[in-house]
Every structure is written in C-alpha cells, then in structure tokens.
C-alpha cells in the first residue's frame, strides 16, 4: 500500500506553495506515495499559473475525494487566503492564520488515521504570532496538539543525522537544559529513528557542550556531571553511544560515515555543520543553488518531516526556489510510514 502523505502548504507569502508544486509534478513520486496538500486551493492554483505548470488543482474537503493522480494536485481546501490581497514576501496575519490552520488540520488528519504521515512546508514565525498563535515553530505546535512532552528535532540528509538536546531557547537556557536525563532521552529517540531508517545497530556520537568537550573540566564541568553519565546510562541500556566528542571534529567524521547519528547540545551546534553540508550557495546569482536536508520531529505519536529551511521571503514569487528539500522530506515520510511501529 502506498502511504498517504499530508503536506501542509506553509506560509502562502513564502516559497512553500512553489516547492510543493515543483515536487508534485514529478511522476515517480506517485509510484511511491499518495500526496495530499492541506491549505488553500486558490493559492496553489496561483502558484501553478505562475510557474506555467500543466497541472490541475483538485479542491476537496476530505481525503476520500482525492484522486492521487500525477498531473492533479489534491488540496484539502481550507478557504482561508484572499489571493487578491496576498503579497509574496510580506509578513501578514492572514498568511500566518492560514499557515497555522493548515498545520493544525494536517495534524488532525494524522491523529484520525486519515493519512499516514505529515510533511510541512515552511511557516513564518512573525506571521504566526501576528495571527495570535504564540508558538516558536512547527515542533512546538505538533507537541502541543499531540500532547507530547518528550520530543526532539532531528536533521537528516542521506547518512548525516543530527538530533538536538535543546532548540529554540537562548544560549544561556541551552546550557541549563543540558542534563543527564534529557541527553539520555535524545539518545534513545535517535536510536529508535535510525532503526526506522533501516539501521539495525546505530552508532551514536554525542557532542560535548563546552570547547574541546570540557578538556577534563578546564572549560566547564557539564561533560563530567551530565553528559558522560548519560552516555554510560545509554550503554547500560544497550545503545552504542560514544563520546563526548569535541563537535568540531565529531561532525567531520559523521559526514564521512563514522557515525549513524549525532547528538548536538544546542540549536546552532547542530544546525551550522548540517547546513554547511547540505546548502549550496550560488554567489553569482546571489541565491541558494540547492537546499537539502530534512527536519524530523521525534517522539510524536504521528510522523512529521519538514524541509529544513525557512519561507525565503526574499525570493518568494520569483519561481527560483529549490525544491530539493521538499522531495527529500517526502521521501523520509514515506520510509518512516512504511517502517512505523504500531502504537
């Protein structure tokens, strides 16, 4: 059975609709899954016309009405965007409200088992906040509406995978959140995710928090007090966890295949090496030539993958956005849906 993949449209003023259209035009995708957009049909039609794609928009109200046919983009139509006033690249409460409602509807479809996995196009935090929804990102929205307290962000691109102990908090808070229980928790989540990707015995590298992983407490004691005890506890539970390693060398080895997954202690520690590897900048054209990488929320009762980039307001409406990450996000959603463990 081909899994049904729900794709929330993202911010209508950003590149979400564009990269969705560029992905759903690919015939091979329909051989592997049944893609379904959740958002506004008029916005998707606007994007199809802008890109001059030979595609039909099928506006529907429930999954059973979808055709799942290449050449037709099925859209659960929420009717929540006025395309006459929509401006590409401009923050607005209207676009924020529509983006939030698309995410929430996608979550509900997954919780009701109407779809097998969810994929999210990028949202704009300022737009979401203008609409009165005070979440710091997709991860927190998913956690709230699935009643999930233990979750983590995983970035993945081919064999390079990075999970985070903390994400959208200040650097000061990130240091305070580096605790044995949390480090052990994300090691467990990473191991489980890698097994869903088909890796029987994942090799997990754990980064230190401080420079040189503390250098035997010369530069901090979090490694000795929190991280090493977490690694030892993980080993006692059967996980192949190693470290703590200085992150500047750990990620170099991970990209070359020494580890199946890495544990980063805070947002930028994991995001910078990941995007350095997966994002390719074209200096002549002053735009991204390729944007790869997937953001996966682990610990949820449903599957959620996403592109690991933002709304790119600066190029919205120009037709030059890379759809690489959207295709990879859908690929990961398909793989996870097929290997999903029963709840």
Secondary structure, DSSP 4 states (H G I P E B T S, - for coil): -PEEEEEE---TTTTHHHHHHHHHT-TTHHHHEEEEEEE-HHHHHHHHHHHT---EEEEESSGGG----TTEEEEEE-----TTT--TT---HHHHHHHHHHHHHHHHHHHTTSSSEEEE----HHHHHHTT---SSHHHHHHHHTT--S-EEEEEETTEEEEES--SS-HHHHHHT--HHHHHHHHHHHHHHHHHTT-SS-EEEEE-SSGGGGTTTTS-SHIIIIIHHHHHHHHHTT-EEEEEE-HHHHHHHHHTTS-SEEEESSHHHHHHHHHHHHEEEETTTTEEEEE--EEEEES-SS-EEEESS---GGGTTSS----HHHHHHHHHHHHHHHSPPP-
